[in-house]
Amino acid sequence: MSANRKHLRVVESSEMRPVASKGRKPNEAYRVREHLTEGEMTKLLAALKENRHGQRDRLIGLLIYRHGLRVSEACDLRWDDINLAQRTIIVRRLKGSADSTHYLERDELADLKALQRHYAANDIKSAYVFVNERGQPFGRMGIGRMIERAGEAAKLAFPVHVHMLRHSTGYALAGKGMDTRRLQHYLGHASITNTVRYTAMSPEPFKDIWR
């Protein structure tokens, strides 16, 4: 045995702890919740109205919320999807979801007509409903940043992202008693599994149970 090997000794094996993955955690780990209450939506829309182009920006937030739009669906919204005379809007869904036609509420109708007048007065010609100062259709990132800033301006207690507005639609309508199948059709879900999350959290089935 060489002189160097005389100094070697057997070391007991030690237990190796698994290294935690450094990948992204689920959304729930970063956010308080995934939707806004109706009161919080009111504050968010008020904050949007204070923007330089407040009329347009509030309408973007309002239509996303009222019709459960994904941000890309809001970007792709065209004037020929809207029938002001019949007060309807064709919602062209993405991600394999089902298209549908919704009715417009009075305030949505008034704001759309006002936006049309604004575009005409400023010689803005576009097939798309929502365009930026250069007359180009809004991009997903542009609307996303606008909603995030409005959440901060509204002093909401947690960070807001644009997809929360679509979730807010589901929870609000489920809270008003809309049944799961009808809500599925309204949001365009291909599978009812995606809709159940909203109705499961609704207090409506438990109303007056102690009376």
C-alpha positions as CSV (number, residue, x, y, z in Angstrom):
1,M,0.0,0.0,0.0
2,S,1.5,3.4,-0.9
3,A,2.1,6.1,1.7
4,N,-0.7,8.2,0.3
5,R,-3.3,5.5,0.6
6,K,-2.5,4.9,4.3
7,H,-4.2,8.3,5.0
8,L,-7.5,7.3,3.3
9,R,-10.5,6.2,5.4
10,V,-13.9,4.9,4.6
11,V,-16.6,7.6,4.9
12,E,-20.2,6.6,5.8
13,S,-22.7,7.5,3.1
14,S,-24.8,10.5,3.8
15,E,-28.4,11.0,3.0
16,M,-28.8,13.2,-0.1
17,R,-31.8,15.7,0.1
18,P,-33.6,16.3,-3.2
19,V,-32.9,19.7,-4.7
20,A,-36.2,21.7,-5.1
21,S,-37.1,22.7,-8.6
22,K,-36.4,26.3,-9.5
23,G,-39.2,26.3,-12.1
24,R,-42.2,28.6,-12.0
25,K,-44.7,27.9,-9.2
26,P,-48.4,27.8,-9.9
27,N,-50.2,31.1,-10.3
28,E,-51.9,30.7,-7.0
29,A,-48.5,30.9,-5.2
30,Y,-48.0,34.4,-6.5
31,R,-51.5,35.9,-6.3
32,V,-54.1,36.4,-3.6
33,R,-56.9,35.3,-5.9
34,E,-57.7,35.1,-9.6
35,H,-60.7,37.5,-9.9
36,L,-62.1,40.9,-8.8
37,T,-65.3,41.5,-7.0
38,E,-67.9,43.8,-8.6
39,G,-66.8,46.6,-6.2
40,E,-63.1,46.2,-7.2
41,M,-64.1,46.2,-10.9
42,T,-65.9,49.5,-10.4
43,K,-62.7,50.9,-8.9
44,L,-60.6,49.5,-11.8
45,L,-63.0,51.0,-14.5
46,A,-62.9,54.4,-12.7
47,A,-59.1,54.3,-12.8
48,L,-59.1,53.5,-16.5
49,K,-61.4,56.4,-17.1
50,E,-58.7,58.7,-15.7
51,N,-56.3,57.8,-18.4
52,R,-55.4,60.2,-21.2
53,H,-57.7,58.2,-23.5
54,G,-60.0,57.3,-20.7
55,Q,-63.2,56.8,-22.7
56,R,-61.5,54.1,-24.9
57,D,-59.6,52.5,-22.0
58,R,-62.6,52.2,-19.8
59,L,-64.6,50.7,-22.7
60,I,-61.8,48.1,-23.2
61,G,-62.0,47.0,-19.6
62,L,-65.8,47.1,-19.6
63,L,-66.2,44.9,-22.7
64,I,-63.6,42.4,-21.4
65,Y,-65.4,42.1,-18.2
66,R,-69.0,42.1,-19.4
67,H,-68.4,39.5,-22.1
68,G,-65.6,37.5,-20.5
69,L,-63.1,38.3,-23.3
70,R,-59.6,37.0,-23.4
71,V,-57.2,39.8,-24.1
72,S,-56.5,38.5,-27.7
73,E,-60.3,38.5,-28.3
74,A,-60.5,42.1,-27.3
75,C,-57.6,43.0,-29.6
76,D,-59.3,41.2,-32.5
77,L,-62.7,42.8,-32.0
78,R,-63.9,44.5,-35.2
79,W,-66.6,47.0,-35.9
80,D,-68.4,44.4,-38.2
81,D,-68.7,42.2,-35.1
82,I,-70.9,44.9,-33.6
83,N,-74.5,45.7,-34.6
84,L,-75.4,48.9,-32.9
85,A,-79.0,48.9,-34.2
86,Q,-79.7,45.5,-32.8
87,R,-77.5,46.0,-29.7
88,T,-75.5,42.8,-30.3
89,I,-71.8,41.8,-30.3
90,I,-70.4,38.7,-31.9
91,V,-67.8,37.2,-29.6
92,R,-65.3,35.3,-31.7
93,R,-63.6,33.0,-29.2
94,L,-60.0,31.6,-29.4
95,K,-58.4,28.4,-28.0
96,G,-61.1,26.2,-29.6
97,S,-63.9,27.8,-27.7
98,A,-67.4,28.3,-29.1
99,D,-68.3,31.7,-30.7
100,S,-71.5,33.4,-29.5
101,T,-73.6,36.5,-29.8
102,H,-74.2,38.7,-26.8
103,Y,-76.5,41.6,-26.1
104,L,-74.9,45.0,-25.3
105,E,-76.0,46.9,-22.3
106,R,-77.0,50.6,-22.6
107,D,-73.7,52.0,-21.2
108,E,-71.7,49.8,-23.6
109,L,-73.8,50.9,-26.5
110,A,-73.4,54.6,-25.6
111,D,-69.6,54.3,-25.2
112,L,-69.2,52.5,-28.5
113,K,-71.1,55.2,-30.3
114,A,-69.0,57.8,-28.5
115,L,-65.8,56.0,-29.6
116,Q,-67.1,56.0,-33.2
117,R,-67.7,59.7,-33.1
118,H,-64.2,60.3,-31.6
119,Y,-62.6,58.2,-34.4
120,A,-64.5,60.1,-37.1
121,A,-63.6,63.5,-35.6
122,N,-59.9,62.5,-35.6
123,D,-60.0,60.9,-39.0
124,I,-59.1,57.5,-37.5
125,K,-60.1,54.7,-39.9
126,S,-59.7,51.1,-38.8
127,A,-61.7,47.9,-39.0
128,Y,-60.7,47.3,-35.4
129,V,-62.6,48.7,-32.5
130,F,-59.6,49.4,-30.3
131,V,-56.6,51.2,-31.8
132,N,-53.7,53.0,-30.3
133,E,-52.6,56.6,-31.1
134,R,-51.0,55.5,-34.3
135,G,-54.2,54.0,-35.5
136,Q,-52.9,50.4,-35.2
137,P,-54.8,47.7,-33.4
138,F,-54.0,47.3,-29.8
139,G,-51.6,44.5,-28.9
140,R,-52.0,42.0,-26.0
141,M,-49.0,43.5,-24.1
142,G,-50.4,47.0,-24.5
143,I,-53.8,46.1,-23.0
144,G,-52.1,44.0,-20.3
145,R,-49.9,46.8,-19.1
146,M,-52.8,49.2,-19.1
147,I,-54.9,47.0,-16.8
148,E,-51.9,46.4,-14.5
149,R,-51.3,50.2,-14.1
150,A,-55.0,50.8,-13.5
151,G,-55.0,48.2,-10.7
152,E,-52.2,50.1,-9.1
153,A,-53.9,53.5,-9.6
154,A,-57.1,52.0,-8.1
155,K,-55.0,51.0,-5.0
156,L,-56.3,47.5,-5.1
157,A,-54.7,45.3,-2.4
158,F,-53.0,42.9,-4.9
159,P,-51.5,43.0,-8.4
160,V,-54.0,42.8,-11.2
161,H,-53.6,41.1,-14.5
162,V,-55.9,41.3,-17.5
163,H,-57.1,37.7,-17.5
164,M,-58.5,38.3,-14.0
165,L,-61.3,40.3,-15.7
166,R,-62.5,37.2,-17.6
167,H,-62.4,35.2,-14.3
168,S,-64.4,38.0,-12.7
169,T,-67.1,37.6,-15.3
170,G,-67.5,33.9,-14.4
171,Y,-67.7,34.5,-10.7
172,A,-70.0,37.5,-11.0
173,L,-72.5,35.7,-13.2
174,A,-72.4,32.5,-11.1
175,G,-73.0,34.7,-8.1
176,K,-76.1,36.1,-9.7
177,G,-77.4,32.6,-10.1
178,M,-76.6,31.8,-13.8
179,D,-76.6,28.0,-14.2
180,T,-73.5,26.1,-15.2
181,R,-74.6,25.2,-18.8
182,R,-75.6,28.7,-19.6
183,L,-72.4,30.2,-18.1
184,Q,-70.4,27.6,-20.2
185,H,-72.1,28.9,-23.4
186,Y,-71.6,32.5,-22.4
187,L,-67.9,32.1,-21.7
188,G,-67.4,29.8,-24.7
189,H,-65.9,27.0,-22.7
190,A,-65.4,23.8,-24.8
191,S,-65.6,21.8,-21.6
192,I,-67.9,22.4,-18.7
193,T,-65.1,21.4,-16.4
194,N,-63.6,24.9,-16.9
195,T,-66.9,26.4,-15.9
196,V,-67.6,24.5,-12.7
197,R,-64.9,26.4,-10.9
198,Y,-67.2,29.5,-10.9
199,T,-70.4,27.9,-9.9
200,A,-68.7,25.8,-7.2
201,M,-67.7,29.1,-5.5
202,S,-71.1,30.8,-5.8
203,P,-73.1,31.2,-2.6
204,E,-76.3,31.2,-4.5
205,P,-77.2,27.5,-3.8
206,F,-77.0,28.2,-0.1
207,K,-79.1,31.4,-0.1
208,D,-81.7,31.4,2.7
209,I,-80.9,27.9,4.0
210,W,-81.3,29.1,7.6
211,R,-84.6,30.7,7.0
